[in-house]
Amino acid sequence: MKKINCLALTIAALTMLCATFARAQYEPDLTPGGTTGQIQINSSGVLAGTSSLPNGTTATTQAANDNSTNVATTAYVNNLISIATGTLSSAQLAAINTTPVTAIAAPGAGKYIQILGVSAKYVYGGTAYTGSNPLLLEYSGGGGVTNSVFSSAIMTGTASAWSTAVGSPSSAVSGSTSGIDNTAVVFTAAGNYATGTGTVDYTITYTIVND
């Protein structure tokens, strides 16, 4: 009669049990049409079928201006498109030519600001401004490009008003970016506004572009 090595059988059985448990816990479903909650991966290691990643899944944030098919994280998108908001006070408007107000800070060497859209609201404060100049949004120092946010008629009027523009002031830029490289975007006017009490609320959507 042959002797049975019970210890060897027990170890073998435990090994098979552990392997089965490990596969159930960690090996993804490799067949299409898996049940809800399964991540399906084909033989090439690619997500298959209608698989979706669980909420809260993280990934590597790609470098700026990545033009590949890599997954874009929320951090990548937030870095790609930015929003600047603020309010121009009556004191700032009264000195807007003397001291232009920075809306977006200079982005750094080798980069320039690309404006995607501008929305602004002039809030009449009870006393009209005097002057004959439109409110401008431009690259600091001129940059050869300006956008009229509000006409002089609105800025000196007695009613609130709103304005929306797309792709300015940078939409008119062509050729060299030397005039706008590492340059802030500011509010200014050809002259200061006087005596008024109105304010301007603004929202600017923009992105930073590498030269």
Phi, psi and omega per residue, in radians:
M1 nan 2.330 3.133
K2 -1.358 2.481 3.067
K3 -1.483 2.430 3.121
I4 -1.762 2.202 3.116
N5 -1.457 1.595 -3.088
C6 -1.086 -0.621 -3.120
L7 -1.119 -0.744 -3.135
A8 -1.129 -0.732 3.115
L9 -1.109 -0.708 -3.133
T10 -1.101 -0.773 3.131
I11 -1.102 -0.752 -3.141
A12 -1.094 -0.736 -3.138
A13 -1.131 -0.747 3.119
L14 -1.114 -0.687 3.121
T15 -1.079 -0.780 3.122
M16 -1.133 -0.682 -3.140
L17 -1.124 -0.789 3.141
C18 -1.109 -0.711 -3.140
A19 -1.114 -0.732 3.115
T20 -1.106 -0.743 3.135
F21 -1.110 -0.725 -3.126
A22 -1.117 -0.726 3.128
R23 -1.116 -0.720 -3.129
A24 -1.142 -0.616 -3.092
Q25 -1.398 -0.685 -2.923
Y26 -2.083 -0.311 -3.098
E27 -1.520 2.182 -3.138
P28 -1.213 2.801 3.084
D29 -1.246 2.116 -3.073
L30 -1.639 0.078 -3.104
T31 -1.960 2.541 3.099
P32 -1.126 2.759 3.062
G33 1.319 0.547 3.114
G34 -1.186 2.974 -3.120
T35 -1.388 2.899 -3.140
T36 -0.999 2.343 3.124
G37 1.716 -0.204 3.119
Q38 -1.585 2.513 3.008
I39 -1.729 2.036 -3.074
Q40 -1.631 2.236 3.140
I41 -2.227 2.277 -3.133
N42 -1.435 -3.102 -3.047
S43 -1.148 -0.272 3.114
S44 -1.627 0.048 3.138
G45 1.428 0.328 -3.113
V46 -1.842 2.437 3.083
L47 -0.978 2.329 -3.055
A48 -2.040 2.888 3.054
G49 1.047 -2.345 -3.106
T50 -1.937 0.628 -3.112
S51 -1.094 2.544 3.052
S52 -2.369 2.522 -3.136
L53 -1.333 2.520 3.126
P54 -1.081 2.612 3.096
N55 -1.043 2.362 -3.126
G56 1.672 -0.055 3.106
T57 -1.108 2.345 -3.135
T58 -1.847 2.833 3.122
A59 -2.645 2.935 3.118
T60 -1.254 2.292 3.072
T61 -1.372 2.135 -3.078
Q62 -1.277 2.827 3.115
A63 -1.184 2.702 3.132
A64 -0.994 2.499 3.112
N65 1.144 0.412 3.071
D66 -1.163 2.127 -3.086
N67 -1.864 0.415 -3.117
S68 -1.595 -3.041 3.090
T69 -1.695 0.295 3.096
N70 -1.109 2.681 3.109
V71 -1.151 2.328 3.114
A72 -1.674 2.163 3.098
T73 -1.424 2.922 3.081
T74 -1.090 -0.579 3.105
A75 -1.114 -0.678 3.123
Y76 -1.111 -0.795 -3.124
V77 -1.142 -0.750 3.133
N78 -1.101 -0.613 3.110
N79 -1.280 -0.482 -3.087
L80 -1.339 -0.747 -3.118
I81 -2.111 2.211 -3.109
S82 -2.119 2.807 3.132
I83 -2.276 2.268 3.068
A84 -1.977 2.226 3.118
T85 -2.231 2.734 3.114
G86 3.076 -3.094 3.133
T87 -2.362 2.283 3.018
L88 -1.535 2.050 -3.120
S89 -1.351 2.906 3.103
S90 -1.088 -0.603 3.113
A91 -1.151 -0.694 3.113
Q92 -1.195 -0.697 3.119
L93 -1.150 -0.565 -3.141
A94 -1.197 -0.328 -3.140
A95 -2.200 0.453 -2.976
I96 -1.148 -0.485 3.078
N97 -1.442 -0.743 3.138
T98 -1.154 -0.756 -3.112
T99 -2.288 1.527 3.095
P100 -0.993 2.588 -3.093
V101 -1.763 2.174 -3.139
T102 -1.293 2.166 3.085
A103 -1.665 -0.661 3.129
I104 -2.385 2.173 -3.102
A105 -1.207 2.725 3.080
A106 -0.987 2.360 -3.012
P107 -1.463 -0.171 -3.102
G108 1.968 2.794 -3.092
A109 -1.034 2.462 3.117
G110 1.375 0.199 -3.129
K111 -2.385 2.698 3.019
Y112 -2.458 2.809 -3.091
I113 -1.583 2.195 3.055
Q114 -1.862 1.947 3.131
I115 -1.348 2.259 3.115
L116 -1.721 -0.544 3.135
G117 -2.999 2.664 3.138
V118 -2.350 2.286 3.046
S119 -2.254 2.303 -3.089
A120 -2.484 2.656 3.099
K121 -2.321 2.159 3.046
Y122 -1.556 2.147 -3.127
V123 -1.854 1.899 -3.131
Y124 -1.134 2.296 -3.036
G125 -1.810 0.121 3.115
G126 1.876 -0.416 3.095
T127 -2.239 2.180 -3.078
A128 -1.317 2.582 3.030
Y129 -1.368 2.758 2.991
T130 -1.985 2.640 -3.101
G131 2.452 3.045 -3.089
S132 -2.392 0.550 -3.070
N133 -2.130 2.421 3.062
P134 -1.284 2.722 3.047
L135 -1.427 2.219 -3.031
L136 -1.984 2.613 2.958
L137 -2.046 2.161 -3.067
E138 -2.646 2.943 2.999
Y139 -1.275 2.414 -3.095
S140 -0.934 2.288 -3.111
G141 1.515 0.104 3.111
G142 1.781 -1.138 3.129
G143 1.139 0.099 3.134
G144 1.326 0.011 -3.070
V145 -2.354 2.248 3.082
T146 -2.397 2.784 3.075
N147 -2.370 2.277 3.108
S148 -1.436 1.941 3.139
V149 -1.361 -0.798 3.074
F150 -2.390 2.423 3.096
S151 -1.218 2.847 3.100
S152 -1.090 -0.548 3.136
A153 -1.102 -0.699 3.117
I154 -1.241 -0.772 -3.096
M155 -1.139 -0.433 3.122
T156 -1.885 0.149 -3.127
G157 -1.476 -3.078 -3.089
T158 -2.084 0.515 3.123
A159 -2.485 2.587 3.074
S160 -1.249 2.691 -3.119
A161 -2.698 2.834 3.108
W162 -2.279 2.800 -3.102
S163 -2.557 2.476 3.080
T164 -2.341 2.325 3.101
A165 -2.362 2.644 -3.139
V166 -2.087 2.283 3.002
G167 1.244 0.507 3.102
S168 -2.257 2.684 0.163
P169 -1.472 -0.110 -2.968
S170 -1.412 -0.069 -3.081
S171 -1.145 -0.420 -3.086
A172 -1.594 0.025 -3.105
V173 -1.347 2.354 3.032
S174 -2.541 2.754 3.137
G175 1.333 -2.422 -3.072
S176 -1.137 2.511 3.078
T177 -1.756 0.266 -3.073
S178 -1.044 -0.534 -3.118
G179 -1.352 -0.263 -3.100
I180 -2.149 -0.041 3.118
D181 -1.069 2.266 3.114
N182 0.875 0.818 -3.087
T183 -2.171 2.353 3.134
A184 -1.268 2.787 3.019
V185 -1.853 2.277 -3.019
V186 -2.299 2.768 2.934
F187 -1.644 2.399 3.122
T188 -2.753 -3.100 3.069
A189 -2.765 2.862 -3.129
A190 -1.244 -0.224 3.097
G191 -2.747 2.792 3.110
N192 -1.280 2.663 3.011
Y193 -1.622 2.519 -3.065
A194 -2.144 2.632 2.983
T195 1.180 -0.245 -3.035
G196 -1.360 2.933 -3.134
T197 -2.257 0.191 -3.134
G198 -1.350 2.904 3.098
T199 -2.297 2.903 3.112
V200 -2.263 2.086 3.033
D201 -1.645 2.425 -3.100
Y202 -2.436 2.650 3.014
T203 -2.361 2.166 -3.117
I204 -2.135 2.195 3.057
T205 -1.771 2.301 -3.057
Y206 -2.680 2.968 3.039
T207 -2.405 2.740 3.114
I208 -1.761 2.217 -3.074
V209 -1.986 2.394 3.047
N210 -1.382 2.376 3.111
D211 -1.064 nan nan
